Amino acid sequence: MLLEVLEVLFAPYSVLSRLMPQMAAIAIIIAITAYVFMYFQHIDLVSAIYASVGLVTTIGLYTPPLNAMPSSEKLFLTVLVLASVATYTTIVMNIVSTVTKRTVWIDARARWRASHMKDHVIVLGDMPEVATELDRMGIEYVMVTNNESLAASLQNHKVIIGSPTSERELRAAGVESAAVVIIALDSDSDSLTALIRVRRLNPKVRTVVMIHNEDLTDVFLDSGATQVVRLKRFIGRALAGMALSGNLGGVLLESTEGSSKALRQAGYGIGFFKVEKSSKCDGMALRELPKGVIPVLVERNGIFTPYFSTDFKLKEGDGLVVLGDPTKFTGIRELCSAGGGPA
């Protein structure tokens, strides 16, 4: 909540920085015109600026007598009027368009937020479904995309509008302090470019890359991808699992018309957690886990076992696999991490 309040307060400064080149151009035009008035009319600086603004805006607040104006001044002013009025009008229209554009403010807020986030998730590409799930799970994230209409449709201020392959935009998204980067671009070459730049900026970050050409799997792994999702194989496995089990077996449980009310509302996912020393999960019985999740597997000493009762107690170093509502995963992660903070 504090981040949201602060990003609203500081967003205008970010938008103003975008307008600085246009405002500087207007200032230069006014300064040149003011100098002409000071040189030929011998008026003071303030009066010259006043006259210059009137001339550039075509309001005509100050007009020297034509008979008293030397020909050289008339020539200078004619050229300035022709050049500056059109330039001034174009610049002002651009400024108004920028200030009134909703996506500009979305982008400004997202950039400020990202610069103050740590251990967050960065989504590169047009993945509104991922953004929706991260929102539901309470995970801090920022998305980088060129798609302005998508930014407007997400109804939040977590979208940076820019090239996902640009180092400048990656830095703006806070890649150097991020925990996970999800790369899902339309082109595998763009995904590879983004991956290489992400790894250079943050060698320790976890990277999940979606690719279209399975033959490039080894290329992405060699380039530093932590996990490569082969889109066609993923979809194929999901559809095959659905044909046999009525849900996305082996991947996640997705709602269908015949699903239970709980499944239709939330959908089910599989979560993996590690029990850290001095965490609330250390010594906790499985029956004390939040409602809405079912323990599926417990890994202890490198061995997974599905054979346990609700009285089974977790301990430091255990791995826990649960099935259930993904919105509960944040709470479990906090229980299993030392100090109760995010893992």
N, C-alpha and C positions, 0 to 999 in steps of 0.2 A: 504493500500500500504506500509506503514511504517512497519507493522508487517511482511509482505512478504519479505521486504528487510532485516530486522533484523534476521528473521529466517534462511535466506540463509547464513548470516554471522556467526551465532552462531551454525548452524547445525554441522559443522566439530568438534566442541568441544564435542557435544553430541555423535557423532560417535567415537571420540577418547576415550571417557570414556568407551565405550564398549570394546575397544581393550586393555585397561589397563591390564587385567589379562593375556592375551597372551604376551604382551610386558614385563610384570613382569616375566613371566616364562622364556622368552629368556634371560632376564638380569641375572636371577639366574643361568642359564646354563653357560653363559659366565663368570660370577663371579667365579663359582666353578672351571671351567677350567683354568681361569687366576690364581687362587690361587695355583693350581698344578704347573703351570709354575714358579710362583714366589718362591715356596717352594723348588722345585728341581733344577731349572735352575738359581735361584738367580738373576732374571732380575727385572727391575723396573715395577711399576704398569701399566703404559701406554703401555710398550712393551708387558706385559703379556696379557693385553686386546686385543692388536693387534694380538698376536699369537692365543689367544682363539677364536677370530672371524674367523680367517683363518681356524682353526681346525674344528669348529662347522659347518661352511659353506662348508667344504671340499675343499676350495680353496687352502689351504696349503701355506699360506703366510710365515709361520715360522715353521720349523721342526728341532728340535735339532738333532745332530748326534746320530745315534742309539747306536754306541759303547760307547758314553759318558753318555748315559741315564741309570740310575739304573733300576733294574728289577721292583722295586715297582712303579716307575714312568710309565714305559711301561704298567704295569698292570692297573694303574689308568686311563691312557689315552685310553687304549683299551676299558675299560668299558664305559668311558665317550663318546667316539666316537660312540660306538654301541647305547647308550641310547640317546645322545643329537642330533645326526644328524637326526635320524628319528623324534624325537620330534620337532626339529627346522623346518624341512620340513613341518610337519603337521601344526604347528602354523603359519608359513608364508603363507601357502595356505589358512588357515582360515582368516587371516588378509586381504589377497588380495580379497578373496571371499566377505568378509564383506564390504570392501571399494568400490568394484565395483558393489555391489548389489543395484539396484534402490530403492527397498522397504525399505532398511535400511535408506536411506536418506529421504524418505517420512516419515518414523516413527520418525526420529530425528527432522525434521522440525515440525511435528505435536506436539511432546512433548514440544518443546520450545514454540510454539504458545499457546498451552493449558495452560502452566504455567503463561502466561501473559494475559489471557482472563478472563472476568467477565460477569456474566449474560448471558452466552452462553448456547447452547443446546448440550447435549451429547447423542449420539446415540450408544446404546450397541447392537451389532449384525450386521448381513449382511443385511443392508437395503439401497442399492444404490439408490432406488427410493426416499427415504426420503432425502438422501443427495442431490440429484438433485433438489428437490423442495426447500430445504433450501437455496441452492445456488441461485436459481432463485429469491427467496424472499429477498435475501441479509441478511440472518440471519447467525451470526457467530456460528459455530458448530465444533465438533470434533467427529469422529467415532472411536469406539474401536472394533476390530475384530481380529480373528485368521487367517482370510482368506487373504493371501498375494496377490493372484491373483486379488482379489477384490480391494485391495488397489492400485494395479498398474493400474487397469482398470478405476478408478474414475478420473484419470487425474488431481488430485489436491494433496495438501500436508496437508490434514486434517484428516489423518487416523493413529491412533496408533495401531500397530500390537502387540497384546497380548490378554490375556484372559479377556473377559468382566466381569467375576465374581471375578477377582483378585483385592484386595484392593490396591495393588501397582499400577495397571493400572488405577484404578478409580481415585487415587490421581494424577497420571500423566495427566489424562484428565481434571483435575481441577474441580472435582465434588464438592469440598467444596465452590467454588464460582460460580457454575452453577445456571441457572434459571430453566432449565427443563432437565430432563433425560428421554429419550425414551428407553424402554427396549423391545427388540424384538428378543429373542433367540429361538433356535429350541426346547429346553427343558424347560418345565414349572418349573422344579426343579432348573435349572440354573437361570431362570428368578427370582425365589423367592430368591435365594442366592444373586444375584446381587441387588435386591430391598432392602433386609435387610442391606447390606453393604452400599448402597447409603444413606439410611435413617439414618444410624449410623454416617456417615461422614458429612451429611448435612440434618438435620431434617426438614429444611424449603423448600427444593427444591421440585418443582412440578414433580411428577413421572407419566408417562403414560406407562402402561405395556400391551403388547399384549400376550394373553394366548390362549392355544389350548383347554384345558379342562375347560368347563364352570362351572363345579362343584367346581373349585378352586377359583371362583370369590371372595367369602367371605374371603378366606384365604389371598388373595393378598390385599384386602381392609383393613383387620385387621392388615396386616403387614406394612401398611402405603402408599399403592398406592393411588395417587390422582384420577386417572382414569384407569379403566380396560377395554381394548378393547377385546371383545370376538370374535376371528377371524372368527369362523364359522358363528356366528350370523351376524357379520358385512358383510361378503360375501353374506350370504343369503338375507339380507335386500337390499344390493346393486343390486343383480341379480333380485330380485322381483321388485325393483323400475325401473330397466332398462326394464324389460318385459312390464311394464305398461306405462312408460313415454318416453322410448327411450334414457334415460340417467340414471345416478346413482342417482335417486331421493332420497331425504332424507339424502344423504351423500355428494355428490359433483357432478358437471356436468362434464362428461368426453366426449371427442370428439369421434365421429363416422364418418363413410364415408359421411353421409348426413348432418353433422354439418356445421355451418357457418365457414368462414375462421378464424375469431377471436377465436372461440372455439377450432378449430383444432390446432391453434398455441399455445394457452396458457392453455386451460381448465379453468373451473370456479370453484371457491370454495366459502365457506361461512366464513366470518370473523366477530369476535366479539370484540368490542372495548369499553373502558370506557372513558368518557370525564372527564378529570381532571381539577381542578381549575387553571385558568390563562393559559390554553392551547389555541392554535389557534382555536381549535374546539369550545371552550366556546364562544357562541354568533354567531357561523358560520351558515349560511343557508345551507341546504342540497344541493342546486344547486352548491355550491362551492367545493364540494368533488371532488377528482381527477377523471378524465374521465376513464372509464373502470370499474367502480363499480356502483352498483345500491343499494340505501338504501332499505332494506326490512322491518325492524322493528326498532322502537325506544322504549327503556324502560325508563320510567320516574316514579319516586315514586313507584317502584315495579310493575308497570303495563306496559305490552307490548302493543303497538298500531301500526297497519299497516296503519292508516288513517292520512296522512299528505301530504302536498304539498311541492314543491321544495323550497318554501319560509320559510318552518318550520325551526326555529333556535334551534340548540342544546344548552344545558347549562350544567354547572357543575353537575356531578353525573349521567348524562344520559348514558344509554347503547345503543350502535349502532350496528346493524347487517346489513352487506352489502353482496351482491352477486356480484362476478365478478372475474377479473383477479387477482390471488394471488400475482403477482409481485407488485401490487399496495398497498398491505396491510402494507408494511413497512412504506410507506409515510403517510398512514392514522394513523398508530400507533404513528408516530412522531407528527402529527397534534393534536392528542387527549391527548398527554402526556405533563405535565408541563415542560416548558423550551424547548420543541421541540425535546427532546432526546428520546431514546427508552423507552417504557413503561415497 
